């Protein structure tokens, strides 16, 4: 599995995931929307940590500056 995410992309995903978690923590979002957004946040965190986004692969997108 080749990396296809750069550091800026990873940072943005982590910030979005933290934002969603804070919205849930402060009860701004609740119910089904909260569960869906928390699932999205978890996916964003996982893809950030492994530096690979499966949705980038079919489109040939890579934000990683170093070719591997």
Secondary structure, DSSP 8 states (H G I E B T S, - for coil): ------HHHHHHHHHHHHHHHHHHHTTSS-HHHHHHHHHHHHHHHHHHHHT--HHHHHHT----SS--
